[in-house]
Amino acid sequence: MPVVLYHHPFSRAANVVWMLEEAGVPYELRRVDILKGEQKSPEMVTLNPMGKLPVIQDGDQVVTESAAIALYLADKYAYGRLAPRVDDPARGTYLRWSLFAPSVIEPASMAKMAGWTYKEGQAGWGSYDAMIASIESAIGNRDFVLGKEFSMADVVFGGTVRYMLAFKLIEHRPSFAAYAERLGARPALQRAEARNKASREELGLEG
Ligand SMILES: N[C@@H](CCC(=O)N[C@@H](CS)C(=O)NCC(=O)O)C(=O)O
């Protein structure tokens, strides 16, 4: 049975297509038009009380939250290939940067963009500058967050960095751009981009 991805190309579900392509798992896209509010339908809210995408359904399992979906797919379908095994010393670094994306990069860049005032010591995401310095520490001197080896952490962390760069939500740095370019060369990402483009075309959102 294929994994079902509840999808809209203008949502984080677009990045989940990349996860599925990297994992090499059969999947089908089920369109949820977030521009029409379909993510708030009773069926969708039953799956995800947040009324948000992405959601995947894998048999009886429903998984929401992009980072959780990435870790789930990698452990289940690409363990030891895209996910370091639990006794691999790289496992900690893998988990660290996978969770850094939603828990620090997203809120810190949102806070900066929206001009929130808050006490950095009281906010889990801290300061924008520390967040940028942390990204630099993760990929400034290496190809991927684990070094030479690409992993699912790069889909979550790198997908977030790519998005933030594209929408100018984080500053441009040569090391960030070079990392985004390395990710862009991945055939799985290119297949995902083609699939997302086709979906935008079907919805009349392309161009
Ligand atoms: N923390 C969630 C964020 C999910 C989220 O905010 N999804 C957006 C699209 S990217 C959404 O569904 N927005 C529509 C809405 O909130 O009604 C994740 O990482 O997956």
Ligand as a Chemical Component Dictionary entry (heavy atoms), coordinates in Angstrom:
data_LIG
# 
_chem_comp.id                   LIG 
_chem_comp.type                 NON-POLYMER 
_chem_comp.pdbx_formal_charge   0 
_chem_comp.three_letter_code    LIG 
# 
loop_
_chem_comp_atom.comp_id 
_chem_comp_atom.atom_id 
_chem_comp_atom.alt_atom_id 
_chem_comp_atom.type_symbol 
_chem_comp_atom.charge 
_chem_comp_atom.model_Cartn_x 
_chem_comp_atom.model_Cartn_y 
_chem_comp_atom.model_Cartn_z 
_chem_comp_atom.pdbx_ordinal 
LIG N1  N1  N 0 4.626  22.457 12.450 1  
LIG C1  C1  C 0 4.015  22.023 11.215 2  
LIG C2  C2  C 0 3.568  23.260 10.465 3  
LIG C3  C3  C 0 2.413  22.946 9.561  4  
LIG C4  C4  C 0 1.879  24.193 8.867  5  
LIG O1  O1  O 0 1.974  25.323 9.383  6  
LIG N2  N2  N 0 1.286  23.978 7.683  7  
LIG C5  C5  C 0 0.745  25.055 6.905  8  
LIG C6  C6  C 0 1.200  24.936 5.458  9  
LIG S1  S1  S 0 2.956  24.931 5.322  10 
LIG C7  C7  C 0 -0.771 24.960 6.860  11 
LIG O2  O2  O 0 -1.313 23.879 6.754  12 
LIG N3  N3  N 0 -1.421 26.116 6.883  13 
LIG C8  C8  C 0 -2.830 26.225 6.716  14 
LIG C9  C9  C 0 -3.568 26.526 7.973  15 
LIG O3  O3  O 0 -2.947 26.654 9.031  16 
LIG O4  O4  O 0 -4.782 26.640 7.897  17 
LIG C10 C10 C 0 5.000  21.197 10.383 18 
LIG O5  O5  O 0 6.218  21.396 10.530 19 
LIG O6  O6  O 0 4.583  20.334 9.608  20 
# 
loop_
_chem_comp_bond.comp_id 
_chem_comp_bond.atom_id_1 
_chem_comp_bond.atom_id_2 
_chem_comp_bond.value_order 
_chem_comp_bond.pdbx_ordinal 
LIG N1  C1  SING 1  
LIG C1  C2  SING 2  
LIG C1  C10 SING 3  
LIG C2  C3  SING 4  
LIG C3  C4  SING 5  
LIG C4  O1  DOUB 6  
LIG C4  N2  SING 7  
LIG N2  C5  SING 8  
LIG C5  C6  SING 9  
LIG C5  C7  SING 10 
LIG C6  S1  SING 11 
LIG C7  O2  DOUB 12 
LIG C7  N3  SING 13 
LIG N3  C8  SING 14 
LIG C8  C9  SING 15 
LIG C9  O3  DOUB 16 
LIG C9  O4  SING 17 
LIG C10 O5  DOUB 18 
LIG C10 O6  SING 19 
# 
